[in-house]
């Protein structure tokens, strides 16, 4: 009898242990954390140098230097393109317009353990007289930042998730009229009461 009881006890123990393992295998795993989709890079306009709301009137050392902090996902590349005297969203005519392009990591881009964290990437560049066609004429300089650029025929168009841009006006002689080429803005379609 004692042997039979031991066998029954052993079978019950194995069955219970097996049921515990089966219960662990059949349990639902914990939900995975939701990682937000990466957003586009964002230029911190209030920290840009020279300031965006001031006209640049001189070029020390025959070059123009710009410092542009960009808030970006540290796990994605940050690409930039600098345009002179063209709309970056229109195919340039005459083959000109793109002065600089490249990838800027500022020494901070790396795989981040926190995928939702953003990094401030210093995107600094210098334009020489030769790159912009002379420092004695008026120029509009536009920087476009993105994780990628979509279409080679539209060199300033960011691919999804998008990008950001900043523009400066260079006016060395005080006789530039940057608004001649653009029609007046009619903001009434924006619903802000502009034509009241």
Backbone as ProteinMPNN parsed JSONL, in Angstrom:
{"seq_chain_A": "XXXXXXXXXXXXXXXXXXXXXXXXXXXXXXXXXXXXXXXXXXXXXXXXXXXXXXXXXXXXXXXXXXXXXXXXXXXXXXXXXXXXXXXXXXXXXXXXXXXXXXXXXXXXXXXXXXXXXXXXXXXXXXXXXXXXXXXXXXXXXXXXXXXXXXXXXXXXXXXXXXXXXXXXXXXXXXXXXXXXXXXXXXXXXXXXXXXX", "coords_chain_A": {"N_chain_A": [[0.802, -1.19, 0.0], [1.926, 1.216, 0.773], [3.763, 1.671, -1.234], [2.107, 1.989, -3.433], [0.806, 4.369, -2.708], [2.945, 6.12, -2.753], [3.519, 6.111, -5.477], [1.153, 7.219, -6.533], [1.299, 9.738, -5.311], [3.644, 10.697, -6.527], [2.814, 10.815, -9.228], [0.765, 12.738, -9.03], [2.271, 14.922, -8.184], [3.99, 15.351, -10.405], [2.034, 15.871, -12.343], [0.856, 18.2, -11.312], [3.04, 19.903, -11.306], [3.566, 19.982, -14.062], [1.191, 21.192, -14.893], [1.545, 23.726, -13.81], [3.701, 24.679, -15.338], [2.509, 24.657, -17.866], [0.573, 26.576, -17.432], [2.131, 28.88, -17.209], [3.19, 29.056, -19.758], [0.94, 29.489, -21.317], [0.012, 31.929, -20.497], [-0.746, 35.377, -21.208], [1.64, 37.57, -22.668], [3.183, 40.509, -21.197], [2.019, 43.769, -22.232], [3.681, 45.442, -24.928], [5.704, 48.369, -24.64], [4.498, 51.439, -25.967], [6.083, 53.04, -28.525], [6.546, 56.212, -29.623], [6.035, 57.331, -33.008], [8.774, 58.528, -34.949], [9.241, 62.029, -35.049], [9.486, 64.939, -37.203], [12.663, 66.668, -37.666], [13.281, 69.663, -35.774], [13.896, 73.043, -35.98], [15.301, 75.135, -33.584], [14.246, 78.033, -33.463], [14.451, 80.386, -31.923], [16.991, 80.281, -30.937], [18.793, 80.484, -32.97], [21.668, 81.648, -34.755], [23.055, 83.924, -37.002], [20.241, 85.864, -35.763], [16.946, 85.076, -36.971], [15.152, 87.114, -37.507], [16.533, 89.371, -38.168], [18.227, 91.381, -40.541], [21.148, 90.451, -42.26], [24.019, 92.335, -42.533], [26.752, 92.477, -42.978], [29.768, 90.666, -43.798], [31.972, 89.209, -42.003], [35.405, 88.397, -42.384], [35.065, 87.632, -45.007], [33.107, 85.657, -45.266], [30.082, 83.928, -44.343], [28.81, 82.823, -41.323], [26.787, 80.439, -39.743], [24.835, 79.352, -37.002], [22.864, 76.799, -35.958], [20.734, 75.331, -33.869], [19.18, 72.178, -33.716], [16.4, 70.278, -32.871], [16.176, 66.884, -32.657], [15.533, 63.403, -33.414], [17.708, 61.203, -31.892], [18.284, 58.733, -32.926], [18.053, 58.74, -35.629], [19.335, 59.775, -38.845], [20.45, 63.145, -39.399], [19.98, 65.222, -41.913], [21.066, 67.941, -43.957], [20.483, 70.777, -46.088], [21.632, 73.607, -47.811], [20.455, 76.445, -49.355], [20.812, 79.036, -51.778], [19.336, 81.939, -52.786], [17.116, 80.679, -54.015], [13.903, 79.05, -54.116], [13.564, 76.402, -52.001], [11.711, 74.395, -52.425], [11.09, 74.227, -55.049], [11.995, 73.149, -58.28], [15.263, 73.988, -59.13], [16.212, 76.425, -61.564], [18.562, 76.668, -64.19], [20.504, 75.207, -62.915], [21.575, 76.019, -60.453], [21.666, 77.092, -56.983], [21.75, 75.139, -54.806], [23.913, 75.236, -52.23], [25.309, 73.966, -50.131], [25.419, 70.67, -48.697], [24.793, 67.849, -46.562], [25.41, 65.529, -43.824], [24.719, 65.972, -40.485], [25.969, 65.311, -37.385], [26.886, 66.403, -35.102], [28.323, 65.256, -33.085], [26.635, 63.975, -31.318], [24.713, 62.193, -32.21], [23.534, 58.981, -31.807], [22.74, 55.542, -30.975], [20.041, 55.538, -28.891], [19.065, 54.649, -25.59], [16.577, 55.411, -24.749], [14.013, 55.67, -26.717], [12.245, 57.704, -27.103], [13.481, 60.036, -26.493], [14.793, 63.238, -27.354], [17.428, 64.899, -29.081], [19.56, 67.77, -28.99], [20.958, 69.006, -31.755], [23.761, 70.598, -32.946], [23.738, 72.343, -35.821], [25.851, 73.67, -37.741], [27.18, 75.928, -40.162], [29.224, 77.369, -42.763], [29.308, 79.846, -45.242], [31.075, 80.765, -48.088], [32.254, 83.551, -50.104], [32.517, 82.65, -52.749], [30.76, 80.462, -52.779], [28.228, 81.606, -52.626], [28.034, 83.323, -54.705], [29.194, 85.832, -54.506], [29.762, 88.451, -52.128], [28.907, 91.002, -52.328], [26.406, 91.425, -53.211], [22.801, 91.157, -52.784], [21.302, 88.468, -50.964], [19.276, 85.57, -50.361], [19.289, 83.147, -47.945], [18.71, 79.811, -47.258], [18.196, 77.223, -45.01], [17.488, 73.802, -44.915], [16.391, 71.153, -42.954], [16.201, 67.623, -42.41], [15.327, 64.125, -42.008], [15.665, 62.693, -44.27], [15.807, 63.338, -47.829], [13.394, 63.629, -50.357], [12.906, 63.777, -53.269], [14.981, 63.993, -56.033], [14.644, 65.973, -57.987], [13.373, 67.993, -56.687], [15.121, 69.392, -54.605], [14.924, 70.415, -52.008], [12.847, 69.228, -50.654], [11.675, 67.559, -47.922], [11.62, 64.07, -47.028], [9.046, 61.902, -45.641], [9.291, 61.705, -42.089], [9.069, 64.463, -42.538], [10.388, 67.848, -42.273], [12.232, 70.854, -41.446], [12.715, 74.404, -41.874], [14.853, 77.291, -42.144], [15.347, 80.746, -42.829], [17.491, 83.387, -43.96], [18.24, 86.833, -44.607], [20.555, 88.488, -46.541], [21.969, 91.571, -46.81], [24.073, 93.63, -47.985], [24.345, 96.287, -48.864], [22.147, 97.87, -48.349], [20.154, 98.311, -50.231], [18.385, 96.363, -51.012], [15.409, 94.721, -52.027], [13.588, 92.434, -50.859], [11.035, 91.581, -51.214], [9.97, 92.012, -53.685], [9.608, 89.945, -55.549], [7.591, 88.373, -54.56], [4.07, 87.952, -54.265], [1.708, 90.033, -52.413], [0.778, 88.807, -49.208], [-2.279, 87.218, -48.671], [-3.97, 86.743, -45.982], [-6.56, 86.118, -45.316], [-7.746, 83.696, -45.891], [-6.772, 82.117, -43.946], [-8.263, 82.644, -41.788], [-7.71, 84.517, -39.82], [-8.554, 87.065, -39.562], [-7.199, 88.976, -41.067], [-7.862, 90.845, -43.013], [-9.49, 92.745, -41.88]], "CA_chain_A": [[0.0, 0.0, 0.0], [2.765, 2.401, 0.859], [4.362, 1.87, -2.544], [1.058, 2.532, -4.294], [0.594, 5.761, -2.289], [4.083, 6.895, -3.24], [3.371, 6.255, -6.931], [0.083, 8.192, -6.747], [1.828, 11.049, -4.908], [4.594, 11.104, -7.558], [2.046, 11.176, -10.421], [0.087, 14.0, -8.734], [3.299, 15.971, -8.147], [4.402, 15.609, -11.78], [0.895, 16.478, -13.024], [0.706, 19.576, -10.834], [4.185, 20.667, -11.809], [3.318, 20.163, -15.489], [0.115, 22.173, -15.05], [2.13, 25.043, -13.515], [4.481, 25.085, -16.5], [1.554, 24.953, -18.937], [-0.084, 27.848, -17.127], [3.074, 29.95, -17.52], [3.339, 29.145, -21.204], [-0.304, 29.974, -21.9], [-0.318, 33.278, -20.023], [-0.465, 36.448, -22.162], [2.808, 38.372, -22.306], [2.827, 41.897, -20.881], [1.982, 44.588, -23.452], [4.912, 46.152, -25.269], [5.527, 49.819, -24.514], [4.271, 52.141, -27.228], [7.141, 53.992, -28.854], [5.962, 57.131, -30.604], [6.696, 57.417, -34.307], [9.687, 59.671, -34.94], [8.749, 63.26, -35.653], [10.497, 65.607, -38.031], [13.58, 67.564, -36.957], [12.687, 70.975, -35.516], [14.883, 74.084, -35.733], [14.999, 75.976, -32.423], [14.413, 79.329, -34.124], [14.833, 81.451, -30.998], [18.407, 80.131, -30.59], [19.58, 80.528, -34.198], [22.565, 82.799, -34.891], [22.396, 85.173, -36.658], [18.795, 85.735, -35.562], [16.174, 85.022, -38.205], [14.375, 88.329, -37.731], [17.434, 90.492, -38.448], [18.919, 91.346, -41.821], [22.608, 90.379, -42.14], [24.533, 93.447, -43.333], [28.186, 92.384, -43.242], [30.332, 89.326, -43.82], [33.337, 89.239, -41.481], [36.358, 87.415, -42.942], [34.581, 87.236, -46.333], [32.261, 84.459, -45.201], [28.926, 84.021, -43.448], [28.746, 81.643, -40.467], [25.465, 80.253, -39.146], [24.737, 78.349, -35.937], [21.45, 76.431, -35.952], [20.43, 74.143, -33.072], [18.039, 71.423, -34.236], [15.901, 69.21, -32.005], [16.016, 65.751, -33.563], [15.602, 62.049, -32.871], [19.124, 60.823, -31.969], [18.427, 57.442, -33.592], [17.892, 58.928, -37.067], [20.303, 60.738, -39.387], [19.983, 64.515, -39.609], [20.568, 65.728, -43.153], [20.773, 69.349, -44.181], [20.821, 71.381, -47.372], [21.635, 75.064, -47.763], [20.131, 77.008, -50.659], [21.034, 80.473, -51.913], [18.544, 82.652, -53.793], [16.086, 79.858, -54.675], [12.899, 78.41, -53.275], [14.022, 75.009, -51.912], [10.642, 73.46, -52.785], [10.87, 74.325, -56.49], [13.175, 72.702, -59.017], [16.047, 75.159, -59.514], [16.494, 76.613, -62.985], [19.953, 77.065, -64.406], [21.395, 74.304, -62.208], [22.164, 76.582, -59.247], [20.814, 77.16, -55.8], [22.191, 74.314, -53.681], [25.271, 75.659, -51.889], [25.921, 72.973, -49.236], [24.565, 69.591, -48.214], [25.545, 66.88, -45.783], [24.808, 64.916, -42.643], [25.277, 66.614, -39.289], [25.675, 64.592, -36.143], [27.278, 67.255, -33.992], [28.931, 64.45, -32.031], [25.674, 63.467, -30.341], [23.804, 61.183, -32.74], [23.908, 57.609, -31.467], [21.582, 54.777, -30.545], [19.626, 55.997, -27.567], [18.251, 53.658, -24.894], [15.223, 55.955, -24.638], [13.678, 56.009, -28.097], [11.415, 58.906, -27.177], [14.299, 61.211, -26.157], [15.273, 64.047, -28.463], [18.734, 65.506, -28.849], [19.796, 69.055, -29.632], [22.094, 68.811, -32.65], [24.217, 71.869, -33.508], [23.944, 72.281, -37.268], [26.571, 74.904, -38.044], [27.766, 75.937, -41.494], [29.814, 78.629, -43.218], [29.244, 80.082, -46.681], [32.098, 81.695, -48.58], [31.83, 84.412, -51.204], [32.407, 81.835, -53.962], [29.591, 79.581, -52.705], [26.963, 82.313, -52.782], [28.062, 84.203, -55.87], [29.674, 87.161, -54.147], [29.219, 89.051, -50.908], [28.557, 92.398, -52.565], [25.018, 91.449, -53.691], [21.796, 90.664, -51.834], [21.044, 87.029, -51.058], [18.426, 84.88, -49.396], [19.932, 81.873, -47.6], [17.721, 78.939, -46.62], [18.648, 75.919, -44.521], [16.429, 72.811, -44.75], [16.845, 69.962, -42.232], [15.28, 66.493, -42.518], [16.014, 62.843, -41.857], [15.967, 62.279, -45.645], [15.196, 64.171, -48.854], [12.559, 62.73, -51.133], [12.909, 63.801, -54.719], [16.154, 64.733, -56.487], [14.276, 67.136, -58.794], [12.981, 69.019, -55.715], [16.16, 69.068, -53.631], [14.641, 70.89, -50.651], [11.624, 68.61, -50.144], [11.971, 66.463, -46.998], [10.818, 62.841, -47.062], [8.365, 61.699, -44.35], [8.181, 62.426, -41.47], [9.096, 65.904, -42.783], [11.581, 68.582, -41.87], [12.034, 72.23, -41.026], [13.623, 75.297, -42.582], [15.113, 78.632, -41.619], [15.863, 81.615, -43.89], [18.119, 84.646, -43.594], [18.416, 87.803, -45.683], [21.856, 89.158, -46.525], [21.796, 92.85, -47.491], [25.297, 94.367, -47.661], [24.384, 97.68, -49.299], [20.947, 98.58, -47.945], [19.241, 98.614, -51.331], [17.69, 95.146, -51.423], [13.975, 94.626, -51.785], [13.375, 90.994, -50.911], [9.626, 91.249, -51.372], [9.521, 92.313, -55.044], [9.247, 88.747, -56.311], [6.471, 87.648, -53.945], [2.846, 88.737, -54.169], [1.322, 90.281, -51.031], [0.098, 87.682, -48.56], [-3.684, 87.38, -48.296], [-4.139, 85.803, -44.885], [-7.967, 85.955, -44.969], [-8.089, 82.274, -45.979], [-6.341, 81.471, -42.704], [-9.264, 82.922, -40.78], [-7.167, 85.267, -38.696], [-9.068, 88.418, -39.595], [-6.146, 89.831, -41.571], [-8.34, 91.944, -43.854], [-10.521, 93.519, -41.18]], "C_chain_A": [[0.851, 1.263, 0.0], [3.4, 2.69, -0.488], [3.353, 2.493, -3.496], [0.807, 4.018, -3.954], [1.726, 6.645, -2.782], [3.97, 7.13, -4.746], [2.299, 7.299, -7.247], [0.576, 9.599, -6.405], [2.803, 11.579, -5.971], [3.865, 11.557, -8.82], [1.353, 12.52, -10.217], [1.095, 15.154, -8.746], [3.738, 16.344, -9.563], [3.277, 16.308, -12.534], [0.722, 17.928, -12.595], [1.85, 20.451, -11.329], [4.026, 20.951, -13.288], [2.232, 21.197, -15.732], [0.636, 23.583, -14.777], [2.937, 25.556, -14.691], [3.554, 25.461, -17.649], [0.867, 26.287, -18.691], [0.836, 29.021, -17.445], [3.198, 30.135, -19.033], [2.097, 29.765, -21.84], [-0.665, 31.389, -21.472], [0.053, 34.317, -21.088], [0.779, 37.207, -21.715], [2.365, 39.792, -21.952], [2.827, 42.728, -22.167], [3.309, 45.303, -23.667], [4.686, 47.647, -25.101], [5.348, 50.446, -25.893], [5.368, 53.177, -27.425], [6.58, 54.928, -29.911], [6.749, 57.124, -31.905], [7.619, 58.634, -34.302], [9.069, 60.863, -35.641], [9.838, 63.894, -36.494], [11.457, 66.414, -37.167], [12.959, 68.952, -36.851], [13.797, 71.969, -35.189], [14.423, 74.932, -34.552], [15.249, 77.424, -32.832], [14.857, 80.441, -33.181], [16.31, 81.388, -30.615], [19.333, 80.202, -31.797], [20.462, 81.786, -34.207], [23.148, 82.796, -36.302], [20.885, 84.988, -36.538], [18.037, 85.826, -36.888], [15.448, 86.317, -38.515], [15.243, 89.558, -37.994], [18.097, 90.3, -39.804], [20.418, 91.324, -41.555], [23.184, 91.442, -43.067], [26.026, 93.38, -43.627], [28.631, 90.934, -43.153], [31.767, 89.385, -43.311], [34.181, 88.118, -42.101], [35.869, 86.851, -44.274], [33.825, 85.904, -46.341], [31.115, 84.734, -44.231], [28.832, 82.723, -42.659], [27.402, 81.616, -39.75], [25.528, 79.15, -38.096], [23.254, 78.048, -35.729], [21.251, 75.177, -35.094], [19.135, 73.492, -33.564], [17.672, 70.34, -33.229], [15.544, 68.04, -32.911], [16.062, 64.44, -32.798], [17.052, 61.573, -32.994], [19.359, 59.491, -32.673], [18.314, 57.545, -35.11], [18.95, 59.899, -37.578], [19.659, 62.113, -39.499], [20.718, 65.057, -40.826], [20.191, 67.186, -43.322], [21.167, 69.74, -45.592], [20.684, 72.886, -47.232], [21.45, 75.575, -49.187], [20.373, 78.51, -50.64], [20.197, 80.976, -53.086], [17.586, 81.773, -54.582], [15.081, 79.385, -53.632], [13.283, 76.936, -53.196], [12.96, 73.979, -52.301], [10.297, 73.505, -54.261], [12.147, 73.869, -57.175], [13.968, 73.919, -59.477], [16.252, 75.23, -61.024], [17.941, 77.067, -63.115], [20.947, 76.236, -63.605], [21.977, 74.835, -60.923], [21.26, 76.453, -58.05], [21.3, 76.385, -54.61], [23.652, 74.634, -53.392], [26.006, 74.62, -51.056], [24.922, 71.862, -48.977], [25.428, 68.629, -47.431], [24.734, 66.29, -44.665], [25.503, 65.507, -41.44], [24.941, 65.76, -38.081], [26.103, 65.387, -34.922], [27.915, 66.501, -32.842], [27.942, 63.865, -31.049], [24.761, 62.387, -30.895], [24.344, 59.79, -32.442], [22.643, 56.857, -31.095], [21.259, 55.153, -29.113], [18.817, 54.92, -26.877], [16.807, 54.118, -24.737], [14.819, 56.476, -26.006], [12.836, 57.272, -28.2], [12.222, 60.177, -26.882], [14.724, 61.929, -27.423], [16.611, 64.658, -28.085], [18.766, 66.87, -29.527], [21.087, 68.911, -30.439], [22.52, 70.169, -33.2], [24.531, 71.709, -34.989], [24.54, 73.62, -37.684], [27.163, 74.811, -39.445], [28.289, 77.331, -41.819], [29.719, 78.688, -44.732], [30.307, 81.099, -47.064], [31.52, 82.526, -49.724], [31.62, 83.593, -52.486], [31.149, 80.964, -53.95], [28.279, 80.317, -52.954], [26.974, 83.3, -53.947], [28.423, 85.637, -55.544], [28.974, 87.727, -52.932], [28.869, 90.517, -51.083], [27.128, 92.541, -53.089], [24.086, 90.899, -52.611], [21.555, 89.176, -52.058], [20.014, 86.606, -50.012], [19.029, 83.502, -49.194], [18.926, 81.051, -46.815], [18.367, 77.614, -46.251], [17.427, 75.023, -44.371], [17.043, 71.608, -44.043], [15.773, 68.886, -42.325], [16.051, 65.214, -42.208], [16.385, 62.27, -43.22], [15.285, 63.257, -46.595], [14.597, 63.261, -49.914], [12.88, 62.659, -52.616], [14.107, 64.597, -55.217], [15.816, 65.953, -57.344], [13.776, 68.285, -57.929], [13.912, 68.876, -54.523], [15.891, 69.536, -52.207], [13.407, 70.27, -50.04], [11.97, 67.442, -49.225], [11.061, 65.259, -47.235], [10.1, 62.713, -45.721], [9.366, 61.211, -43.3], [8.215, 63.94, -41.666], [10.385, 66.536, -42.317], [11.223, 69.995, -41.455], [13.006, 73.098, -41.823], [13.751, 76.624, -41.854], [15.715, 79.445, -42.754], [16.427, 82.908, -43.314], [18.181, 85.525, -44.829], [19.764, 88.483, -45.492], [21.745, 90.4, -47.406], [22.998, 93.74, -47.188], [25.244, 95.858, -47.972], [23.099, 98.454, -49.005], [19.957, 98.877, -49.047], [18.472, 97.387, -51.819], [16.197, 95.271, -51.128], [13.601, 93.164, -51.96], [11.928, 90.623, -51.227], [9.109, 91.554, -52.773], [8.987, 91.081, -55.77], [8.019, 88.036, -55.753], [5.229, 88.525, -53.92], [2.497, 88.99, -52.715], [0.537, 89.104, -50.475], [-1.337, 88.06, -48.235], [-3.977, 86.327, -47.239], [-5.598, 85.561, -44.527], [-8.385, 84.49, -45.037], [-7.694, 81.526, -44.72], [-7.314, 81.746, -41.571], [-8.755, 83.728, -39.611], [-7.61, 86.716, -38.701], [-8.078, 89.411, -40.154], [-6.683, 91.0, -42.376], [-9.492, 92.698, -43.198], [-10.144, 94.97, -41.153]], "O_chain_A": [[0.542, 2.243, -0.678], [3.558, 3.856, -0.851], [3.679, 3.398, -4.264], [0.616, 4.827, -4.862], [1.499, 7.787, -3.183], [4.285, 8.215, -5.234], [2.494, 8.156, -8.108], [0.297, 10.547, -7.139], [2.793, 12.771, -6.281], [4.24, 12.562, -9.423], [1.346, 13.355, -11.121], [0.801, 16.235, -9.258], [3.845, 17.527, -9.884], [3.536, 17.245, -13.29], [0.466, 18.793, -13.432], [1.643, 21.599, -11.723], [4.323, 22.06, -13.732], [2.33, 21.993, -16.666], [0.219, 24.534, -15.438], [2.872, 26.742, -15.014], [3.779, 26.462, -18.33], [0.61, 27.042, -19.629], [0.364, 30.06, -17.906], [3.3, 31.262, -19.516], [2.215, 30.502, -22.819], [-1.575, 31.986, -22.047], [1.051, 34.156, -21.79], [0.959, 37.461, -20.524], [1.289, 40.226, -22.363], [3.568, 42.413, -23.098], [3.972, 45.714, -22.715], [3.597, 48.144, -25.387], [5.977, 50.025, -26.864], [5.556, 54.071, -26.6], [6.179, 54.479, -30.985], [7.966, 56.937, -31.912], [7.282, 59.661, -33.713], [8.449, 60.727, -36.696], [10.981, 63.436, -36.495], [11.107, 66.805, -36.053], [12.203, 69.37, -37.729], [14.552, 71.77, -34.237], [13.283, 75.396, -34.524], [16.321, 77.975, -32.584], [15.571, 81.352, -33.602], [16.834, 82.336, -30.031], [20.539, 80.0, -31.659], [20.057, 82.845, -33.729], [23.677, 81.78, -36.751], [20.316, 84.073, -37.133], [18.433, 86.551, -37.8], [15.154, 86.593, -39.678], [14.728, 90.675, -38.036], [18.48, 89.187, -40.167], [20.913, 92.085, -40.723], [22.877, 91.454, -44.259], [26.522, 94.152, -44.448], [27.979, 90.095, -42.532], [32.69, 89.59, -44.1], [33.687, 87.01, -42.309], [36.212, 85.726, -44.635], [33.9, 85.134, -47.299], [31.177, 85.651, -43.411], [28.781, 81.642, -43.245], [26.94, 82.628, -39.223], [26.198, 78.135, -38.289], [22.481, 78.934, -35.367], [21.565, 74.074, -35.541], [18.132, 74.167, -33.796], [18.53, 69.576, -32.787], [14.721, 68.172, -33.816], [16.567, 64.377, -31.677], [17.582, 61.541, -34.104], [20.5, 59.149, -32.986], [18.464, 56.542, -35.807], [19.415, 60.757, -36.828], [18.445, 62.219, -39.676], [21.92, 65.316, -40.779], [19.124, 67.617, -42.883], [22.045, 69.138, -46.209], [19.741, 73.382, -46.614], [22.182, 75.195, -50.101], [20.168, 79.173, -49.624], [20.33, 80.506, -54.216], [17.271, 82.098, -55.727], [15.371, 79.328, -52.437], [13.327, 76.269, -54.23], [13.283, 72.806, -52.486], [9.318, 72.892, -54.688], [13.249, 74.164, -56.712], [13.417, 74.795, -60.144], [16.444, 74.205, -61.679], [18.467, 77.765, -62.249], [22.139, 76.543, -63.619], [22.818, 74.162, -60.328], [20.223, 75.791, -58.096], [21.275, 76.904, -53.494], [24.528, 74.342, -54.206], [27.204, 74.411, -51.25], [23.713, 72.085, -49.03], [26.646, 68.589, -47.605], [23.528, 66.515, -44.562], [26.732, 65.542, -41.378], [23.771, 65.514, -37.788], [25.705, 65.055, -33.806], [28.039, 67.037, -31.741], [28.353, 63.305, -30.033], [24.084, 61.715, -30.117], [25.481, 59.468, -32.787], [21.587, 57.466, -30.919], [22.118, 55.09, -28.233], [17.951, 54.318, -27.511], [15.907, 53.289, -24.607], [15.217, 57.568, -26.414], [12.726, 57.852, -29.28], [11.695, 61.281, -27.01], [14.984, 61.297, -28.447], [16.887, 64.902, -26.91], [18.078, 67.092, -30.523], [22.166, 68.72, -29.878], [21.722, 70.834, -33.86], [25.481, 71.02, -35.36], [23.816, 74.58, -37.947], [27.598, 73.74, -39.868], [27.863, 78.329, -41.239], [30.01, 77.712, -45.423], [30.425, 82.156, -46.446], [30.44, 82.238, -50.239], [30.657, 83.819, -53.218], [30.538, 80.75, -54.996], [27.319, 79.719, -53.439], [26.006, 84.035, -54.143], [27.998, 86.559, -56.24], [27.779, 87.524, -52.721], [28.566, 91.206, -50.109], [26.684, 93.652, -53.378], [24.526, 90.262, -51.654], [21.597, 88.687, -53.188], [19.902, 87.199, -48.939], [19.256, 82.77, -50.158], [18.357, 81.523, -45.831], [19.005, 76.967, -47.081], [16.433, 75.429, -43.769], [18.081, 71.097, -44.463], [14.58, 69.188, -42.319], [17.28, 65.22, -42.154], [17.306, 61.459, -43.326], [14.316, 63.922, -46.229], [15.197, 62.264, -50.317], [13.102, 61.573, -53.151], [14.247, 65.768, -54.863], [16.62, 66.882, -57.423], [13.754, 69.431, -58.379], [13.522, 68.287, -53.515], [16.57, 69.092, -51.281], [12.947, 70.735, -48.997], [12.503, 66.435, -49.69], [9.893, 65.406, -47.594], [10.504, 63.355, -44.752], [10.212, 60.373, -43.611], [7.449, 64.646, -41.011], [11.355, 65.845, -42.004], [10.07, 70.298, -41.151], [13.989, 72.604, -42.374], [12.891, 77.021, -41.069], [16.495, 78.924, -43.551], [15.923, 83.449, -42.33], [18.177, 85.032, -45.957], [20.071, 88.989, -44.413], [21.462, 90.298, -48.6], [22.958, 94.524, -46.24], [26.019, 96.627, -47.404], [22.994, 99.616, -49.397], [19.005, 99.625, -48.827], [17.961, 97.389, -52.938], [15.787, 95.846, -50.12], [13.329, 92.711, -53.072], [11.636, 89.455, -51.483], [7.92, 91.372, -53.033], [8.017, 91.173, -56.522], [7.46, 87.171, -56.426], [5.313, 89.708, -53.592], [2.941, 88.239, -51.847], [-0.263, 88.485, -51.176], [-1.591, 89.087, -47.605], [-4.204, 85.16, -47.559], [-5.877, 84.875, -43.543], [-9.29, 84.079, -44.311], [-8.206, 80.44, -44.447], [-7.203, 81.145, -40.502], [-9.307, 83.638, -38.514], [-7.096, 87.52, -37.923], [-8.098, 90.579, -39.766], [-6.042, 92.05, -42.43], [-10.366, 93.226, -43.885], [-10.883, 95.79, -40.608]]}, "name": "protein", "num_of_chains": 1, "seq": "XXXXXXXXXXXXXXXXXXXXXXXXXXXXXXXXXXXXXXXXXXXXXXXXXXXXXXXXXXXXXXXXXXXXXXXXXXXXXXXXXXXXXXXXXXXXXXXXXXXXXXXXXXXXXXXXXXXXXXXXXXXXXXXXXXXXXXXXXXXXXXXXXXXXXXXXXXXXXXXXXXXXXXXXXXXXXXXXXXXXXXXXXXXXXXXXXXXX"}
